[in-house]
Amino acid sequence: MKDEIIIGKRESSNFLMKTETLLNLEKGLYKIFEKSFGFGSGEWKKIPKLDYILLFRPLYVKCEGCSVDNFEKDSVYQLSLVYNKNQKIIVHETDKKDEVFNLAEKLSSFFKIKVRDSASDRRNPKWILAS
């Protein structure tokens, strides 16, 4: 993983503004990169001491006007790095469950931390151990 950059996309990005989270695992850095009309900004910061990785499905990301009844159909999967008990770095959002779980497994293995899966069953979250 020498100087590998992981690029996380955000489904909540809109036509005018795109947001990505870049992780340089080897150097222990991250950047929230925002692009508008081809111009981007963001600065590299040190990845804080992480508590765990959180997987969940926020309804608002993809469909602000959707009802909670359509939650399973209209929501996306979101992966966040959690630090200081409740602070989050949103890394990736997608509607593909396998994609977000594979990334969580990779990050869990690298950081040697657990994954809290609140995406599969939001009423009954489960801990997944680091491999």
C-alpha positions as CSV (number, residue, x, y, z in Angstrom):
1,M,0.0,0.0,0.0
2,K,3.0,2.3,-0.5
3,D,1.6,5.9,-0.9
4,E,-1.7,4.5,-2.1
5,I,-4.4,7.2,-2.2
6,I,-7.9,6.0,-1.5
7,I,-10.5,8.3,-3.1
8,G,-13.9,8.3,-1.5
9,K,-16.8,9.7,-3.5
10,R,-19.9,11.4,-2.0
11,E,-23.4,10.8,-3.4
12,S,-24.5,14.0,-1.8
13,S,-22.4,16.0,-4.3
14,N,-24.5,18.0,-6.7
15,F,-24.1,19.3,-10.2
16,L,-22.1,22.4,-9.1
17,M,-20.1,20.9,-6.3
18,K,-18.3,17.6,-6.1
19,T,-16.8,16.3,-2.8
20,E,-14.2,13.6,-2.4
21,T,-12.3,12.4,0.6
22,L,-8.7,11.4,-0.1
23,L,-6.8,9.1,2.3
24,N,-3.1,8.6,2.1
25,L,-2.8,5.6,4.4
26,E,1.0,5.3,4.3
27,K,1.5,8.9,5.4
28,G,-1.5,9.0,7.8
29,L,-3.2,11.9,6.0
30,Y,-6.6,12.8,4.7
31,K,-8.1,15.6,2.7
32,I,-11.7,16.7,2.1
33,F,-11.5,17.9,-1.5
34,E,-14.2,20.0,-2.9
35,K,-14.4,20.8,-6.7
36,S,-16.5,23.4,-8.4
37,F,-16.4,24.1,-12.1
38,G,-13.1,22.2,-12.4
39,F,-11.4,24.1,-9.5
40,G,-10.7,22.3,-6.3
41,S,-9.6,23.0,-2.8
42,G,-8.7,21.2,0.4
43,E,-5.7,20.7,2.6
44,W,-4.0,17.5,3.9
45,K,-4.6,16.9,7.6
46,K,-3.3,14.2,9.9
47,I,-5.7,11.3,10.4
48,P,-6.7,11.5,14.1
49,K,-6.6,8.5,16.4
50,L,-9.6,6.5,15.2
51,D,-12.2,4.8,17.5
52,Y,-13.9,2.7,14.8
53,I,-15.4,2.7,11.3
54,L,-19.1,3.4,10.9
55,L,-21.3,2.0,8.2
56,F,-24.8,3.4,8.0
57,R,-27.6,4.5,5.6
58,P,-28.6,8.1,5.9
59,L,-31.9,8.8,4.1
60,Y,-31.3,12.5,3.4
61,V,-28.1,12.0,1.3
62,K,-29.9,10.9,-1.8
63,C,-33.5,11.8,-1.4
64,E,-34.4,14.7,0.9
65,G,-38.1,14.5,0.0
66,C,-38.4,10.7,0.3
67,S,-40.5,9.2,3.0
68,V,-39.0,6.9,5.7
69,D,-41.2,4.1,4.2
70,N,-38.8,4.2,1.2
71,F,-35.7,4.1,3.3
72,E,-34.4,0.7,2.1
73,K,-34.9,1.7,-1.6
74,D,-33.8,5.3,-1.5
75,S,-30.9,5.5,0.9
76,V,-27.2,5.0,0.2
77,Y,-24.4,3.4,2.2
78,Q,-22.0,5.7,4.0
79,L,-18.6,4.9,5.5
80,S,-17.2,7.2,8.1
81,L,-14.1,7.1,10.3
82,V,-15.1,8.0,13.9
83,Y,-12.8,9.6,16.3
84,N,-13.2,11.5,19.7
85,K,-16.3,9.3,20.3
86,N,-18.6,11.1,17.9
87,Q,-16.6,13.1,15.4
88,K,-16.7,11.7,11.8
89,I,-14.7,11.9,8.6
90,I,-17.1,10.9,5.9
91,V,-15.0,8.8,3.5
92,H,-17.3,7.2,1.0
93,E,-21.0,7.1,-0.1
94,T,-22.5,4.7,-2.6
95,D,-25.6,2.7,-3.4
96,K,-23.5,-0.5,-3.7
97,K,-23.4,-2.5,-0.5
98,D,-20.4,-4.6,-1.6
99,E,-18.3,-1.6,-2.4
100,V,-18.7,0.1,1.0
101,F,-18.2,-3.2,2.9
102,N,-15.1,-4.0,0.9
103,L,-13.6,-0.6,1.6
104,A,-14.5,-0.9,5.3
105,E,-12.8,-4.3,5.5
106,K,-9.6,-2.8,3.9
107,L,-9.6,0.2,6.2
108,S,-10.4,-1.9,9.3
109,S,-7.4,-4.2,8.4
110,F,-5.1,-1.3,7.9
111,F,-6.0,0.7,11.0
112,K,-6.7,-2.5,13.2
113,I,-10.0,-1.1,14.4
114,K,-13.6,-2.5,14.4
115,V,-16.4,-1.7,12.1
116,R,-19.9,-0.8,13.4
117,D,-22.4,-2.0,10.9
118,S,-25.6,0.1,11.3
119,A,-26.3,-0.2,7.5
120,S,-27.5,-3.8,7.3
121,D,-30.0,-3.4,10.2
122,R,-30.3,0.1,11.5
123,R,-32.3,-1.0,14.5
124,N,-29.8,-3.7,15.5
125,P,-26.2,-2.5,14.8
126,K,-23.4,-5.1,15.0
127,W,-19.7,-4.9,15.5
128,I,-17.4,-6.5,12.9
129,L,-13.9,-7.3,14.2
130,A,-10.8,-6.1,12.3
131,S,-9.1,-8.8,10.4
